[in-house]
Structure formats: C-alpha cells, structure tokens
Amino acid sequence: SFYAPAIWGVRFIPAVVLSFLITDLYFGLHSVVLFTWGSVIIIGYISKYFNKSLLYRLMGSITGAIIFYLVTNFGVWIMGSYTHDLAGLSQSYIMAIPFFTYSLISTLFFSILIESLYNLFCRKFEVR
C-alpha cells in the first residue's frame, strides 16, 4: 500500500484499495475492514512525502506498517473485541505485537525486493 502511490503517485490509491476489496471479498469481509482500508488510504497519501531517496522510502514503508498497526488495532478495540477502556485498548495493541513483528519483517523484505527490482528496471530502461 506504500509503494504504488510512492512510485506512481496518489492517483493509484484507488487501485490499492480495489486490491484490498477483491482480497477481502475472496477471503471474507470482516468488522475492521473500514479501518484496514482507511489505513491504506492514509499510507497512500503520506507516501508522497517519503519519495526523496531510498532511505526515505524505506522509512516510509516502516511508517506505513506502524500506521497500519495503530489504525487497525484501534479498529479491533473500537469494534468490541476488547473492553472499552484504557486496559482494553492496551490489550488490543499488546496482543497484536507478534503480528506486528512479522509485518515489520515482511515490510523490510519486500521493500528491499521492490527497491532492487525498481532500481534494476530504471537502470535497464534509463527511467527516473
């Protein structure tokens, strides 16, 4: 959800949201779908501020993972999976830490892969 708008512009945010819609329809809609899609839209719009260099894009992709974690787990809490108090909110974020760890690992892995392929493409076709 970070790289498409970062590389090609925010006009690609609808395509990213559409891909989430298709996957959610296939795997099943859930109660947190608005928070999931909302975080994707936020990440897409902020991606333009992280497009200055490789380091900025890597920081942007990590920032995107953090935004996704914060927004979607807030949604899990608000939708009633935990008690509606500070303890419930804390519990929502704490219980999601293992998933967040894997999210950060996969974000770094795929960011490096995307950056490598993008660099290779730009060099081969002299695009920038």
N, C-alpha and C positions, 0 to 999 in steps of 0.2 A: 504494500500500500504506500510505501515511501518512494520507491524508485521510479515508477511510471510517471507520476507528476513531477518528480525531481528532474528527470531527464527530458521528458517531452512536454512538460507544462501542466498546469492545473486543469486544462481542458480535458485531461484524461482521467480525472477523478470519477466521472460517471462510469467509465469503463471498469474501474477498480470496484466501485460499489456494485455494478452489474455482476461482476465475477463473484462477489460475496453473495449476492442474491441467488445466483444459479447454484452455488455450492450449498447454501442454506436450504434451498428448495430440494436439492438432491438428498442431503443428509438429514434434513428436518429443521424446521424453524424452531426457535427457542425464545424464551421470555426476555432474553438480553439482546435480541437482535438490533434494536434501535441504538443501544449503547455500543455495540460492535460496529455497526455501520457509521455511527456518529464519530467514533474514534478514528475510523478510516478517513472520513472526510476531514477531520481536524488535521490528521497526519498529512494528508494530501496538500492542504492549504499551507501548512508550515514548511513543507519540503522545499519551496522556492527560496527560503532563507538559508538553506543548507547546501546550496549548489555551487559554492565558490571553489571548492577543491575536493580532492579525495578525502582528506581528513574531515572536512566539514560534512561531506555526505555520510561518512562512517558515523560521525557524531549524530547526524540527523536520523540515521536508521536506528541507532540505540535510543535516541529521544523518542522516536516513533514507538518502539517496543515499550518504553516506560509509559507513554501516554495510553497505549492500548491496555496495559496492565491496570493503570489507575482508573480509567473510564469504565472498562468492562467489569472490573471487580466492584466498583461503586454501583454499577447496574445490578450485579448479583445481590449486593446488600439491599439496595432500594426495592428490588422485586420480592424481597421477603425470605431469602434463603437463610438469613441471619437475623438476630433480634435488631430492632430499630433503635439502637443506642450506640454509644461510642465503643463499647465492648464488642458488639456485633460487627461494626464497621472494621474494627481492628482484626477481628477473627476472619473476616472476609479476605482481607489483604494477607494475613499470615498464612491462611490455608492455601493461598494461590502462589506462594513463593516457589515451591518446586516447579510449577508450570512456568513461572516467570523465568526461572533459571534456564530451562530448556528453550524458552522463547529467545532469551539473550544469546545463547549458544547458536541457535539456528539463524538468528539475525546476523550475527557476525560471519558465520559460514557463508550464507547466501549473499551477504553484502560483498564479501571478498570475491566470490564467484561472479557476481554481476559486474563488479568493478573490473575484474580481469577480462571478462568477455567484452565489456563495453570498450575498454582500452584497446583490445585486440581488433575489434571492429573499426574503431576510429583510426587506428594506425593503418589497417589494411585498405580502407576506403578514403583515408585522409579527410575525415569528418571531424568537426568540433564546433 
